[in-house]
Amino acid sequence: MPADELAPGAPITGSASPVPSMSPFMAVEVPASRVEGGASKVMSASSLVTVPVVGPRNTQAAPPLAPPPRVPVTIRSTAPLASRAQRGDPARHRDTQHLPQGQSLWPPTERPLPCSSAGPLRGALPLGLLLGLLLPPVLGACAAPDTRSIIVPSEITGDRYLLEALFPQSFQTDQPLPVVYVVDGYYHFDGLARHVDRRWEAGELAPFVLVGVGYEGLSAQRLSHLKTINQKRTTDLIWPAQGKGDARQGGGARDFHQALVTELVPALETAHEITAGERALMGHSLGGHFVLSDMLEFGRADSAFDTLVAASPSLWWAEGALFDTEIDAAAEVDDLPFRLVVGAGTLEGTGMNAPVTLMVDQLEARAYPSLTITRHDPTAAHMEAAERIFEASLDELYP
């Protein structure tokens, strides 16, 4: 239900979205924000609050997002978990709870962790040899503890996005922490969350918040969803479009980027009262192209992100249009103040590896004073490279 259709203080009863099949955790609808004059206007049922989206870079804490006045909302959740040892129990018991006015989503109660050693497609994994890029290696993965989900409708793209967030056990709302956003969350979030949680328990990784960005009601574990996922991600993650007429593909990345930084990020950080110390953006394949587009096109003058991880970016798209974008960026800016991690699997072939090397060479030749570039080129094919590059990047960025 759009925020401007609600009476002030009225509960959003009966309008909460059902929890998507791939996420058994809490889901609550957060009104989308709007942008006007360079600021994010976070809409609530009772008022309009104007807050900045992006502030000074490289500070101890990113600009905090002022939470909008709260109204009662309906949240769907699973029953509490007695102990961490019971995470293997796949049973899910849904109930409905109500969040009183003025109460935040934090601190959460612990939830049961559905986990299975065999996902719904595991018995048919030889099919993955035919489906190639569509079947990620995280099928059947179990999610990590302290995971919370919200659904955010976008007024810019007209779509509804699932944002899943993993929190460290030590999370405090007033403690600045890095926030890492991963596009294509339906492919990558569960596997990354398990990796991060293991490293946290071993004391080998610093605390941060991990966020997967996906679509409401769509799971990469369901074959019937893959076509829709591929259509949506091609639209959202790629710019410019290629092809014409019915063959036209992509072209919506500018809108999705605006939705990400003015609607999704503010909604997530406001709902969970996160004080962002810095923000990172990670993407693979088409998502890697999107990440590089943030630096070279959409956010080169004033990005919401400090660190970018582009795994196997699809630089071949639209006959290498992003190389022209890089040339345009070099003519317009004197610096790109980012930490960039980029790479591709050595088994992906020259069609993927050669463009990545060329892009890195071009960026290094510019000698931007604040741009640091790290290469990760694991011995891996396309889908495995995503997991390997993402994990190595997190281990390096947050030791």
C-alpha positions in Angstrom: 0.0 0.0 0.0 1.6 3.3 -1.0 2.5 5.5 2.0 0.5 8.5 0.9 -2.7 6.4 1.0 -2.5 5.8 4.7 -4.1 7.9 7.4 -1.6 9.2 10.0 -1.0 6.6 12.7 -3.0 3.9 10.9 -1.7 0.4 11.1 -0.7 -1.3 7.9 -2.8 -4.3 8.8 -3.5 -6.9 6.1 -1.0 -5.3 3.7 2.3 -6.9 4.8 3.8 -8.9 2.0 4.2 -12.7 2.4 7.7 -13.8 3.0 9.3 -15.1 -0.2 10.0 -18.8 -0.4 13.7 -18.4 -0.3 13.7 -16.4 2.9 11.9 -17.7 6.1 12.8 -14.6 8.0 10.9 -11.5 9.1 9.6 -9.3 6.3 8.1 -5.8 6.7 7.1 -3.4 4.0 9.0 -0.1 4.2 7.7 2.9 2.2 9.9 3.9 -0.7 11.8 7.2 -0.6 11.8 9.9 -3.2 14.6 12.1 -4.5 14.3 15.8 -5.2 17.0 18.4 -5.4 19.7 15.9 -4.4 18.1 14.7 -1.2 16.2 11.6 -0.3 12.7 12.3 1.0 11.7 9.3 3.1 7.9 8.8 3.0 5.9 7.7 6.0 2.2 7.4 6.5 2.2 10.5 8.6 4.8 13.0 7.3 7.6 13.7 5.0 11.2 13.9 6.3 14.0 15.2 4.2 17.5 13.6 4.9 20.7 13.7 2.9 21.6 10.5 1.0 25.4 10.9 0.5 27.8 13.0 2.6 31.5 13.4 2.8 33.6 10.4 1.8 36.2 8.6 3.9 34.8 9.7 7.3 34.5 7.5 10.3 30.7 7.2 9.9 28.6 7.7 6.8 25.8 10.3 7.2 23.2 8.8 9.4 19.7 8.5 8.0 17.0 10.1 10.2 14.3 7.5 10.7 10.8 8.6 9.6 8.0 8.7 12.2 7.0 5.1 12.8 3.6 3.6 12.5 2.4 0.1 13.5 3.2 -2.4 10.8 2.5 -6.1 10.4 5.6 -8.4 10.3 5.7 -12.0 9.5 8.3 -14.1 11.2 9.3 -17.6 12.3 9.3 -19.0 15.8 12.2 -18.3 18.1 15.2 -20.7 18.1 16.3 -22.2 21.4 20.0 -22.5 20.6 22.5 -22.2 17.8 22.9 -26.0 17.8 19.4 -26.3 16.4 20.1 -24.5 13.2 19.8 -27.7 11.2 16.1 -28.0 11.9 14.3 -27.2 8.6 10.9 -26.7 10.3 9.3 -23.3 9.7 6.4 -22.1 11.8 5.0 -18.9 10.6 3.2 -16.4 12.8 2.3 -12.8 12.7 3.5 -10.1 15.1 2.8 -6.4 15.4 5.5 -3.8 15.9 4.1 -1.1 18.2 4.4 2.6 17.3 7.8 4.0 18.0 9.6 0.6 18.3 12.4 -0.2 15.9 13.2 -3.5 14.2 16.2 -3.9 16.5 17.2 -5.8 18.6 15.8 -8.9 16.8 14.9 -12.2 18.4 16.8 -15.3 17.2 15.0 -17.2 14.5 15.2 -20.9 13.4 17.7 -21.4 10.7 16.4 -23.6 7.8 19.2 -25.7 6.5 19.4 -28.6 4.2 22.3 -30.5 2.7 20.3 -31.0 -0.5 18.6 -28.1 -2.2 15.5 -28.7 -4.5 17.8 -28.9 -7.6 20.7 -30.8 -6.1 19.6 -34.1 -7.5 19.4 -32.5 -10.9 22.7 -30.6 -10.8 24.0 -32.2 -14.0 21.4 -29.9 -15.6 23.6 -27.1 -14.4 26.1 -28.1 -17.1 23.4 -27.1 -19.6 22.1 -24.1 -17.8 25.6 -22.6 -17.3 25.3 -19.1 -15.9 21.8 -19.5 -14.5 22.6 -22.1 -11.7 24.8 -20.6 -9.0 26.9 -22.8 -6.7 24.9 -21.7 -3.7 21.8 -23.8 -4.4 20.6 -25.6 -1.3 22.7 -23.3 0.9 21.4 -22.6 4.4 21.1 -19.0 5.6 23.1 -17.6 8.5 21.9 -16.4 11.9 20.6 -13.0 12.7 19.2 -12.5 9.2 16.4 -10.0 8.7 14.5 -9.1 5.6 12.4 -6.2 4.4 10.4 -5.6 1.3 10.9 -2.2 -0.3 8.6 -1.0 -3.2 10.3 1.3 -5.6 8.5 4.2 -7.1 11.3 4.7 -9.6 11.4 1.2 -11.1 7.9 0.1 -10.1 9.3 -3.2 -8.7 9.4 -4.6 -5.2 12.8 -5.6 -3.8 13.8 -8.1 -1.1 16.6 -6.8 1.1 18.1 -9.6 3.3 20.6 -8.5 5.9 23.1 -10.4 8.1 24.2 -8.8 11.3 27.2 -9.6 13.5 26.3 -10.8 17.0 27.9 -7.7 18.5 25.8 -5.3 16.4 24.8 -2.0 18.2 22.7 0.6 16.5 25.0 3.4 17.6 28.2 1.6 16.4 29.4 2.6 12.9 29.9 -0.5 10.8 30.6 -1.0 7.1 27.5 -2.1 5.1 28.1 -4.4 2.1 25.4 -4.5 -0.5 25.4 -7.5 -3.0 23.2 -7.3 -6.1 21.7 -10.6 -7.3 21.2 -11.5 -3.7 19.0 -14.5 -4.7 22.2 -16.1 -6.1 24.9 -14.9 -3.7 23.5 -13.9 -0.3 23.0 -17.3 1.4 26.5 -18.6 0.5 28.2 -15.4 1.4 26.3 -15.2 4.7 27.4 -18.7 5.7 31.0 -17.8 4.8 30.9 -14.6 6.8 29.3 -16.3 9.8 32.0 -19.0 9.9 34.7 -16.4 9.7 33.1 -14.4 12.5 32.8 -17.4 14.8 36.5 -18.2 14.1 37.4 -14.5 14.9 38.9 -14.1 11.4 36.7 -11.3 10.1 35.8 -7.9 11.4 32.1 -7.1 12.0 30.0 -5.5 9.2 26.5 -5.8 7.8 25.9 -7.9 4.7 22.9 -7.1 2.6 21.6 -9.1 -0.4 19.4 -7.2 -2.9 16.8 -9.3 -4.7 13.2 -9.4 -5.8 10.1 -10.1 -3.8 8.9 -13.7 -4.2 11.6 -14.9 -6.5 14.1 -17.6 -5.7 17.0 -18.9 -7.7 16.4 -22.3 -6.2 13.2 -22.6 -8.3 13.6 -23.4 -12.0 10.3 -21.8 -12.7 11.6 -18.4 -11.4 14.9 -18.3 -13.3 13.4 -16.8 -16.5 11.7 -14.0 -14.6 14.9 -13.4 -12.6 17.0 -13.2 -15.7 14.6 -10.7 -17.3 14.5 -8.5 -14.3 18.2 -8.5 -13.6 19.0 -7.8 -17.2 16.8 -4.7 -17.1 18.0 -3.5 -13.7 21.7 -4.2 -13.9 22.6 -3.1 -17.5 23.1 0.2 -19.2 23.0 1.0 -22.0 20.4 -1.2 -23.8 21.4 -3.3 -26.7 19.3 -4.4 -29.6 16.0 -2.9 -30.8 12.3 -3.6 -30.8 11.5 -7.0 -29.3 15.2 -7.9 -29.1 16.0 -4.9 -26.9 17.7 -5.9 -23.6 18.8 -4.0 -20.6 18.8 -0.2 -20.3 17.2 0.1 -16.8 20.4 0.4 -14.7 20.2 4.1 -14.3 16.7 3.9 -12.8 17.7 0.9 -10.6 20.8 2.8 -9.4 18.7 5.7 -8.4 16.3 3.4 -6.7 19.2 1.7 -4.8 20.7 4.9 -3.4 17.6 6.9 -2.8 15.1 4.2 -1.8 16.5 0.9 -0.9 19.7 1.9 1.0 17.9 4.6 3.1 15.0 2.2 3.8 17.2 -0.6 4.9 19.5 1.5 7.1 16.6 3.4 8.6 14.5 0.3 9.4 17.4 -1.5 11.1 18.9 1.7 12.6 22.2 1.1 11.0 25.0 3.6 11.4 27.0 3.1 8.2 30.7 3.5 8.6 31.2 3.0 4.9 29.3 1.3 2.1 30.5 -1.3 -0.4 28.8 -2.6 -3.5 29.4 -6.0 -5.0 28.2 -7.6 -8.2 29.0 -10.5 -10.5 28.7 -10.8 -14.3 25.9 -8.3 -15.2 26.1 -7.2 -11.6 29.8 -6.6 -12.1 29.0 -4.3 -15.0 26.5 -2.5 -12.8 29.2 -2.0 -10.1 31.7 -0.5 -12.6 28.9 1.7 -13.9 28.5 3.2 -10.4 32.1 4.4 -10.5 32.2 5.4 -14.2 28.8 6.8 -14.9 26.0 6.9 -12.2 28.0 7.8 -9.1 31.4 9.1 -10.3 30.8 12.6 -9.0 29.1 11.6 -5.7 28.7 7.9 -5.0 26.9 6.4 -2.1 29.6 3.7 -2.0 33.3 3.7 -1.0 34.3 0.2 -2.1 33.3 -1.6 -5.3 33.8 -5.3 -6.0 33.2 -6.3 -9.7 33.5 -10.0 -10.2 33.7 -11.2 -13.9 32.0 -8.0 -15.2 30.2 -8.3 -18.5 32.3 -5.7 -20.3 31.4 -7.2 -23.6 27.9 -5.8 -23.3 26.7 -3.5 -26.0 30.0 -3.9 -27.9 32.0 -2.7 -24.9 30.1 0.5 -24.3 31.5 0.8 -20.8 35.0 1.5 -22.2 33.6 4.6 -23.9 32.0 5.5 -20.6 35.4 5.2 -19.0 36.9 7.6 -21.5 34.1 10.1 -20.9 34.7 9.8 -17.1 38.4 10.6 -17.6 37.5 13.7 -19.4 35.1 15.0 -16.7 36.7 14.1 -13.4 40.2 14.4 -11.9 39.8 11.6 -9.4 37.8 8.4 -8.6 37.9 8.0 -4.9 37.1 4.3 -4.6 38.6 1.0 -3.5 38.0 -1.2 -6.5 38.4 -5.0 -6.4 38.0 -6.6 -9.8 38.8 -9.9 -11.4 37.5 -12.9 -13.3 38.1 -16.7 -13.2 41.1 -17.9 -15.2 38.9 -20.7 -16.6 36.4 -18.2 -18.1 38.4 -17.7 -21.2 39.9 -14.7 -23.0 36.4 -13.3 -23.8 35.9 -12.5 -20.1 39.5 -12.0 -19.0 40.9 -9.8 -21.7 38.4 -7.0 -21.3 38.9 -7.0 -17.5 42.6 -6.6 -18.0 42.1 -3.9 -20.5 39.8 -1.9 -18.2 42.2 -2.2 -15.3 45.1 -1.0 -17.6 43.0 2.0 -18.7 42.1 2.9 -15.1 45.7 2.5 -13.9 47.0 4.7 -16.8 44.8 7.6 -15.6 46.8 7.7 -12.3 43.7 8.8 -10.3 45.2 9.8 -6.9 42.5 8.2 -4.7 41.7 5.1 -6.7 43.1 1.8 -5.5 42.7 -1.3 -7.6 43.1 -4.9 -6.4 42.9 -7.9 -8.8 41.5 -11.3 -7.8 41.7 -13.9 -10.6 40.9 -17.3 -9.1 41.3 -20.6 -10.9 37.6 -20.9 -11.5 34.8 -20.9 -14.1 32.2 -18.2 -14.3 29.8 -19.0 -11.4 32.5 -20.3 -9.1 34.5 -17.2 -9.7 31.7 -15.1 -8.1 31.9 -17.0 -4.8 35.8 -17.0 -4.8 36.2 -13.3 -5.6 33.5 -12.2 -3.2 34.9 -14.2 -0.3 38.5 -13.2 -1.0 37.4 -9.5 -1.2 35.5 -9.6 2.2 38.5 -11.4 3.8 40.8 -8.7 2.5 38.7 -5.7 3.1 37.5 -6.5 6.7 40.2 -8.7 8.3 
